[in-house]
Amino acid sequence: MSIEVSAFKAKSHILSLLGDELIGSDSLAIFELVKNSYDADSEEVKIIFNDLNTPNQSIVIEDDGYGMTLKTIKDVWLEIGTDFKRGKRRKPSPKFGRISLGEKGVGRLAVHKLGKRFTLETQREGDMFSSRIHIDWKKLISSGEYIQDLKVEIETVSESLFEKGKGTRIHISDLKKKTWSKKEVKDLVRKINTIKNPFVDDIISSPKSVKNIEKKLEQFDVEIYANDDKHNNWIKEVKNVNEILSDSLYYFDFYINEDAQISTYYSFNPPKIFKDLKSRTVESLFKPTRIIEDKQGDVFAKDQKILRTVDLEGIGAFGGRFYVYNLDSYILNSVGQSAAIRAFVRENNGIKIFRDGIRVYNYGEPNDDWLGMILRRLQRVGDKFSKNTVIGAIELSLEDSHEGLVEKTNREGFDDNIVYKKYLGICISILDSFEKIAKPDRDNLKSFIEDIKPVRKVGLSETIEDLKAKLKQKNIEKELSPLIKRVENDYNEMRDVMVNSGMSGLNLSLVFHEVEREMKFLNVDINKNHDVKTIKKRVKHILELLENFSPILKQQKNVILNASKLVETAVNINKTRFKYHNIVFSSPLMSKESQDFQIKGPGNLLTSSISNLIDNAIYWVSAKKEIFDNNNIDFIPRIWISSNTKDYKGPAIIIADNGEGFNMAPEDLIQPFRTTKPGGMGLGLYFVNIVMEMLGGKLIIPETEDLDLPKGMTGASIILVFPKE
């Protein structure tokens, strides 16, 4: 028998796998580079966006840390998977005693995610010279078959490149993302802003752990800006997470010590104007920590009800705090800064995890629901908080938890091991405890502000029979009876079709409302003895109105139509309403100012969806105008419809207005029978969401401030994303 020893080899392409393809997003890539700055005892990190949305755009990440020597570049920075920051070599940083966040030795490859080329400049504290490396990823990877064959040139610069004589600067160019929307820039800035835990000084914890974390973070600031006014203004619109926290309705903090005992503090803080609602606090000091029973014994011991010391192994003692808001307009208006609070909560909601005050991604991101809050709320709506109304932070000790709670190589959370499952179970149990404590206050608040009235029945206020009687009284029955009969037949046929097709709750009220109003005008014309020609014109207008609704009623198979034509059809249905309510309507999509695209689907359902959204917009801009008129303030109601074929996973129609905006959580808005519209059925958005899902598309309810809309469009926005053909 013979044995041959052979070695592993790595192809050059592994650099792409570890950089561009392993790191999940641009924000995670920047986060990896900022973590390196933190490890290097930086006091300040600058992230600069240069010439965005131009061919020369670039990103610069610069810090004032202790920098790297030529030897460190060769022996550490160019060594993939180095153990320089882990195992026996893992030690606190010299100045601030920070425990290293980067331990896998691949974080520096995150630059590959952002751009095709980059320049590294660095200077070690105390050195009189700097080092510089230029890398073109494509050229580097193609220069050798195996990774050990790849060579880079290290330039020694005989001068200081840094104001403080130390630091590291990474200049990334030829960005892979060629266009940046307002939303994408603001989302990136928000994520970067949450790298540091803003609540670290307030989390209940042992004095020693708080002091240690404060020391590590007290001199660590991240500054973000662009080199032009437009994009810099986008960045400035992102609100600081420390603002408006005092206006939360519910507050809860906790700390679990090494003995698995928990201390909690809860407070309910209703607006002072609600005099019948009393504030309430509940405090508990170091009691056994109750956990949700594990009936199967998959994570905790079978039927275990109390947390044990052994359950904290690999986790350590930890604490956290939650702020919960209610976005109901009545409550927010009582506080006095409704728009600011709603925007703040939408920008910062989510329960985030931090270790030694530094963020662990992707926990608490918009698309992350690690605590299962959405499903728990759908199962028990009245008992559970909406994910989109909670701002929270849970703080771990890196020293106590880094061996048990291990970050994935792609930096998107912890490995799903038994330690993480226990940690998740503990956090869900704590959240459940908070929700139970808050339940009486939530019930009292709900009963206090309940303003959703019973759904009124819709129909003609003046019946066809009343009209016939008046026509007879005016001696014009013979001439107008055929037209009135036709209105009656069309109206009844439409009603029957809608009821039978299950669409009665969606467009029936709209049709009835329009016909009812026109009938009122017809009555006025008759009572004022207008001539027959004028009355005929009014009746024909009613017939035209009914005909405009016919696309909604016809059962259609899948058709292919232009988005502009779809919007035009829906707009024609509502044209008379725009005029009646003095609404300024504009559509870059219809005027060919924005890109048109084709949609495949049932035309009637698509038309109905757009019409429903327009109907909602008309109501809320009209309601706002009424409020402004009563206060003698000028207000012009506006509705705007355009397209976006670049920024979503498919071509999209965007509908925006300048009304009051939404005052419910997005996941509630698409549930049936949820509405704050008096007399509304709460089925419109539910129906549109179903239609979009049926088509393989998506309904998005964005933060209006994140969209690049015409000036003044600060109300509600809806995005309908259609599948790519």
N, C-alpha and C positions, 0 to 999 in steps of 0.2 A: 504493500500500500504506500502511495506517495502523497504528500501534502504540499500544496503550493500556496504560498501566502500572497495575497493581492490587496491592493489599497483602493479605498473609495476615491473617486474623482468627481469634481463638480464642474459642469459646463458653465461657460460664461453667462449663459441665459439666466442663471440662478439670481443674478443681480436684479433682473426684472421681476422675478418671482418674489423676492424679498422686499422689493421697494414698491414699484408701481402696482403689482397685482396683489400683494399681501395687505398693504395698507388700504383700508376701505374707503377713505374720503380725503379731500383736500384739508379739511379741518383737522383730521387725525394726523395727517402728515405734518402740519404746522405744530400741532400739539407735541409730537415726538421731538421736534427740534427745540421747542420751548422747554421740554423736560431736561434736555441736555444742558440748557442754559441754567436751569435751576440747580442741577447737580454740580455745576461749575461755580457755585456761590455767586451767581450774578445778582446784582441789586436792581438792574433795569434791563428789560428786553424791549427792543423796538421792532415792530412789524410794519413794514412800509410797502404799500401797493403803488407801484410806479406806472403811470401811463396806461391804466386799465382800459381794456377794449380798444387798444391800438396795436399795430404790429410790433411795437417796441415794449409791450407790457412786461413787467417783471415783479418779483416779490423779494424783499430783503428782510432777513431776520438777523438782528445784531444784538449782542449782549456785552456787558462789561464784566464778565466772569474772569477767572484766572487764566484762561486761554490755554494753548497747547504749545509745547516745545516741538522742535523738529523730531526728536526721539519719540515723543508721544504720538505724533502723526504717523510715523513709520510703524511703531510697535503696537499701537492701540487703535487709532482711527482707521487705519488700512487693514485691520484684522477683523474679518467678519465673524461675529459670534464670540468676540473677546470676553474673557471672564474678568475683565478689569474692574467691573462694578458688582460682582457677585461672589458668593462663596466666601472663602477666607480673605479675599481681597476687598470685600465689601466693608467699608468703614465710613464713619461720619465725615462730612466735608470739613476742611480746616477752619473756616471762618464762622459759619453758622451752624455747624453740626448737623447738616441735612443728610438724611439717609438717601442713598441713590435711588432715583425712580427708574432709571434705565438699567436693566440687568441682563437683557438678552443679547446685547451687542449688535443690534441691527437697526436701531433707531435712526442713525445717520443716513440710511438708505431711503428714508422718507422723502428726500429731495427728488428722487426719481418719480414719485407720484405727481409732483407739481410741475416739473419742467424737464425739457430734454437736455438742457445745459445748466451748469452752475459753476460759480467761483467761490472757493473757500478762502477766507483770509483770517489769520489768527496770530495773536501775540501773547506769549506767556508773561505774566506779571514779573517784572524785574529784568526782562530781556530788552536789549537795545534794537533788535531787529524783528521783522515779522516774517511769516511764511504764507505762501499763496499757492493754490492748486486750481487749475482749470480742468473741468471734465465735461466732455460731450458724450453722453451715455451711449448713443448709437455707435459712435466711432470706437469708444472704449470696448464695448461688448463684442464688436466685430473684429477687434484687433487680435484676438486669440481665441482658440477653441475652448480652453479650460481657464478657470478663474485664476489659477496661479500663473498663467501666461500674460495676464493683463498688467500693464505698467502705466504709472502716472508720473508726471514730472512735478517735483516740488520746488517752487521758486523761493529763494531767500531774498527778502527785500530789506535793504540796509537802512531802514528807517521805520519809525513807528507809524502804523496805519490807524491808530486809535487815540482818541482824545485823552483817555485816562491811562494810556500806555499799556493796556491789557484788554483782552476780549476776543470774541469770535464773530465774524460776519459771513453770512451765506447769501449770495446773490444768485437767484434762480431766474433764468430767462428761457425764451422760447417755450412759454407756458403751454401745457397740454390743453388747458381750458382756454379757448379763444375768446369767448364772450361771457361776460359776467352780468347777470341781471341784478337789479336792486335787492331783490329778495335773497339771492345767493350771497351777495356781499354782506348783507345784514345778518344772515344766518351764520356765516363764517365768523363774523365779529362777535356775535352772541356766544358762540361756542368757545372762542378764545377767551372771552371775558369771564367765563365760568371755570377757567383752569384753577383759579384760587377759590377756596371756600370762603364766601363772604360772611358766614355766620360763626367762624371758628372761635371768636372771642366770647360768644354767647352760649355755645353748646354746653350743657351740663356735663361735667367731666371731673376727673381728679385734678387738683391744682397743678400737680406736676406735669400731666400730659398737656393741659392747656398752655402752660408756660413754655413748654418745649415747642409746641406747634407755633405759638405766637413768635417765638424767637426765630424760627426758620422762615416765617413769612413776612416778618416786619419790614424787611428790606428786599422785597421781591415784587416789582411792579412790571406790568406788561402794558406797553403803550402801542396803540394801533392808529395809523393814519394813512391817508393817500396824498399824493403830490399834486392833486388838482382839486378845485373847489367842489365840483359835482360829486365825485365819489367820496370826498371827505365829509360832505354834508350827509350822505347816506350813512356813513359810519357814526356821525354825531347823533343821528336819530335813535340809535340803540341806547335804551335807558339803562342806567346803573341799577344793579340788582338790589342795592341797599335802599332805594327810594320806595316810598309808599308802603313799606311793610307794616307800619303801624295801623293801616286801615284794613287789615285782615279781620274777618269776623271771628275766626277760630284759630287758636294758637295752641301748640302742644310741643313740649320737649321732653326728652328722656335720657337717662344714662344707665347702662347696665354695667355693674362693676365686676371685678374678677371672681366674686363669689356668686355670680349669676343672679344677683338681686337688682331690682330696678327702682329708680326714682323717676317720678313723672310730675309734670306741671301742666295744667290745662286752663285756658281762659276763653270765655265767650264775651265778645265786645261788640254789642249791637250799636248802631248809630244812636247818638244821644237824642235825636229827634223822636226815636221810638220809645216814648216814655213808659209804655206798658211792658216793655221787655227789659228784664233786669240782667245786668252782667253777672257772670258766674265764674268762679275759679275752683279748681279741684287739685289738691297737691297730695302726693304720696311719696314717702321717703323709704327707700331700700326695703322693699318687700319682695317675696318670691315672684319671679317672672312667669306669668301664665302663658302657655303656648297653645295654639290650636291643636287639638288632639290628632295624633298620627295613628289612625285606626289600623293601618296596615303594618306600621313599624318600618316603613321604607327609609325614613330619615332619623327620626327619634325612636326611642323605645316604644313598643306597642302600647297604646292607650296612655302614654306619658302626657301629663298635664302641666308639669312644672319644669322650667329650664334647670339643667344641672351644670355644675362647674365643668364637667368633662365636655359638655356641648360647646364650650367656648374655646376649646383647643384649636389653634390655627386661626382664631378670630380675634381673641382678646376682648378686653373691655371696650365698649363703644357707646357713642351717644348720637343724638340727632335732634332736629327741630323741624316742625311743619307749620306753614302759614296757609290757611284755607280761606278763599274768597267766595262770595256769591255775586255772580255777574248780572243778576236781575236789575233792570234799569231803575226800578223804584228804590232799591237799596242803594245803588251807586249814586243816584241823584240826591239821595239823603245825605250821603257823605260829602258831596259837593265837587268831586273831580272824576266823574264817571269815565270820560274818554281816556284820561291818563291811567286810571286803574285798570280798565279793560285792556288797554294796549300793553301795560306792564305785565299783567298776568299771562297774556297770550305769548309774550316774548320769553318769559322766564319760568313757565310752569314745568312741573316734573320733579321727581324726587331723585336727587343726584347723590353719588357716592364720592367721598374724598378720603385720601390717605395722607396723613400728615399735612392736611390742608390743600392738597393738590388733587385735581379732578381725576376720576377713573371713568373713562368713556366706555360704552355709550349710555350709561345709566342716566335716565332723566331726559334723554333727547326726545324730540317730538314723536318719532316713530318707535320709541322704545317704551314698553310697558312691563318692565321686569317684575313688578309687584302684582300684575294681573288686575289692575284697577278697573279697566274698561269692562272686562268680563264679569267681575264681581258686582259692578254697578248695574249691568244689564240684568243680572240675576235678581238683584234686590235694590231697585232704584232708590227707594226711600231711605235706605240705611247706609249707603256707601257714598263717599265723596267722588265727584268727577275728577278724573286725572288732570283735566285741563284747568282746574281751579286750585290746584295744590302746588305750592312752592316749598320744597324741602331739601334738607341736606343731612346725610348720615356720615359721620366722621369715624374713621378707623385709624388705629396706630399701625404705621408701616412696619415697625419693628416687631409687633406682636402678630401681624397677619400675613406677612409676605410669603411665608412658607405654606400656609394653608389656603389662602385666597390668592391664587396665581393668575396673573393676567395672561390672556391669550396672546400668541405671537402677533396676531393682526390687530391687537390693541382694541378689540371690541368686547370688553367685559372680562369676567373671570372664567377660568376653566370650570366646567360643570361637574365638579367633583363633590364628594360627600360633605366637605367643609362648606362649600358654597351653598349646597342644598340646605344645610342647617342654618346658615346665615340668612338665606332667603326665608325660611320658615319662621325664624325669629322676627324678622322685619315685618312680615305679613301679620304675625300675631300682634305686634306693637301697633301697627296701623289699624287693625281690627279693634284693639282696645280703645284707641283714640276715637274711632267712629262711634263706638258704643257710648263713650262718655259724652260725646257731642250730640247724640241722638235726641235727647229731650229739648235741647236748645234749637236744634234744626226743626223739630216739629212745631215748637212755639213760634219760631220765625215764619215758617210756612203758613201757618194759620193766620198770622198777623198780616202778611202781605198778599194773601191769596187774591188775585185779581183776574183770574181766567174765568170768564163768564160762560154759562151754558151756550152751546152752539145754537144759534137761532135758525129757524127754518127760512129758506130763501124762496122767493116767488114774486109774482107780480102784485104790487100794492094796489094797483087799479086793475081789475080783471078785464079780460076781453069782453065779458058780458056787460060790464059797466060802460065800456067804450061803445058797444053796440047801442045801448040805451041812449047815450048822449048823442050819437049820430042820428038816431031816430028823432030825438027831441029837436035837433037842429035842422031836420029835413034834408039831410045829406046822406042818409043811410043807403039809398039805392046806388049812388055813384061810388061810394067808398067800401061798400060791403065786400066786393070780391077781393080787394086788397087786404082788408082786415081778416077775411077768412083764410087767405093764404098765409098771413102772419101766424094765425092760430094753428094751422096745420103744421107749418114748419117748426113752430115752437114746441108743439106736443111731440112731433117726431124726434126732435133733438133731445128732449127730456127723456123719452123712452129709450133711445139708443144709449144715452149716457148712463142711465140707471142700469140698464141691462149689461153694459160693458164694464161696469165697476168703476167708471170714471166720475160718478156723480159728485163725489166730494172734492173733485179737483177743478173742473171747469164749469160745472153746473151753476155754482154761485156766481162765477164771472159772467156767464151768459145771462142769467136771470137779472143780475145787477144792471147790465148794460141795457137790456130790453126794458127793464122796469123804468130806468131813467128816461129812455126815449119815449116810453108810453106817457110818462108824466109831462114831458114837453108837448106831446101830441094833445093831451088834455088841455094844456094851457092855450095852445093854438086854437083849439075848438071853442074854449070858453071865451077867448078874445075875438071870436067871430072872424078869424083869418079867412082868406079866400080859399076855395077848394084847391087851387094850384099849390098853395103853400102847404096845405095839409097833405096833399098827395106826395109832395116832395119829402115830407117827414116820414110818411109810411114807407116810401121806397127806400129811405135811408135805413129804416129798421130791417127791411128785407136784405139790403146790402150787408148790414151788420151780421145777420144770421148766415148769409152765404160765406162770409169770411171765416166762420167757425167750421165750415164743412170739412176742411182738411183734417181737423181733429177727430171728426166723427166717423170718417170712412175707414173701414178696416183695410189696412194696406199690408202687403208683403214687403220684404226688404227692398228698398230702392236706393239708388245712388244719387245724391244731390249735393250741390255746393253748399258750404256753410253759410255763405252770404244769402242764398235763396231761402234757406231754412229760417234765418233770422228775419228776412224780409216778410215772409209769410206770417210769422208770429207778430211782427211789428204792425202789419196791416190789420190784424185782429184788434189791436189796441190803439190804433191811430186816433180814433175819436176820443179816447180817454186822455191821451196826451194833450189834445186841444182843450178838452173840458177842464183839466187840472192845471193848465198852463205850464206843462212840463217841457223843458228843452231836451230833445232827444238827439243824440248823435251816434253814428256808427262808422268808424273807420273801415270795418269789415264790409259794410254795404257800399261805401263810397270808394272801395278798392285801395284805400290808403294802407290797410294792413293785409297780409297775405291770405288769400282764399284757399280753401282745401275741400276735399270731397269727404262725405260721410255716408256710410252704408248702414241702413237700418229702417225700421218701420216709420214712414213719414208722419203718420198721425201721432205716434207717441213722441217723436222728436219735436214736432210742432207744439204739442201739448206741454212738453217740458219747458221749452223756451218761453212759451206764453205764461206758464205758471210763475217763472222767475220774474218776468216783466210785471206781472200782476202784483207780486210782492213788493217790487220796487216802487210801483205807482202808489201803493197804499202808504208806504213808509215815508216817501218824499212828500206826499200830500199831507200826511199827519204832521210832519216837521214844519211845513209851510203854514199850517193852521196855527201851530204854537207861536211861530215867529210873527204871523199877522196879528195875533192877539196881543203881542207885546210891541207892536209897531216897529218891527225890525224887518228890513228888506231880506228876502230870501227867494232865490230862483231854483225850483226843483229841477234836477238833472238826472238823466239816465244815459249810460254810455255802454256800447257793446263793441268789442273788438276781438281780434284773434291773436294767438301766440303759437307759433310753430317751432320754437326753439328751446324753450325753457322747461318743458315737461316731457313725460315719456311718450307723448303723442301730441298731435295738433289740438289746440284748445280754443274754446270760445270763452271770453271773459265778459261778465255782466257786472257793472258797478253803478252805484248811485251815490247821492250826497244826503241820504236820509240819516236816521239815527243809528244805523248799524245793528248788528245782532247783539242780543243780550242774553243768549243762552250758549251753553257749551256746544261745540260742533257736533259731538256725538249725540247730544240731545236733539239738535235741530233736525236730524235725519230720522228720528224715531216718529212713529205715527202718533197723532193726537197731541203733539207738543207745540204749543203756540202761545204767544202773548198778544196776538192780534184779536181784538174784540170781535166776537162772532166768527172767528176763523176756525176751520176744522183741524188744522195742524197736519194736513196730508200732502201739501204741495212739495216740500223738499224731500219728504219720504218717497213720494212717487218718482220724482226726478232721479233720486239716488238709485232706485230700483231699475229705472230705465237705463241709466248709465252702466250699472253692473251687468245688466242683461246684454248690453252691447260690447262688454269687455272693456269699458272705459272707467272713468272715475269722476265723482263729484268732489271738488276740493273747496273748503271754506277757509280762505287764507286770511292772514292779517292784512287788512287793506293798506296799511302803511308800508308793507313790503313790496307792493306792486308799483310799477312805474306808470301811474295813472295821470290823467289831466288834473291840473290844479283844482282843488276844491272837492274832488271825489273822495270824501272821507267816510262815507256810509258803509253799506254792505257790499261785499264782493263775492261773486260765485265764479268758479272756474270749472268748466266741463271739458275734461280731457278725453279725447276719443282715441281708439286704438289706431296704430299706424297700419296703413294698408300694405 
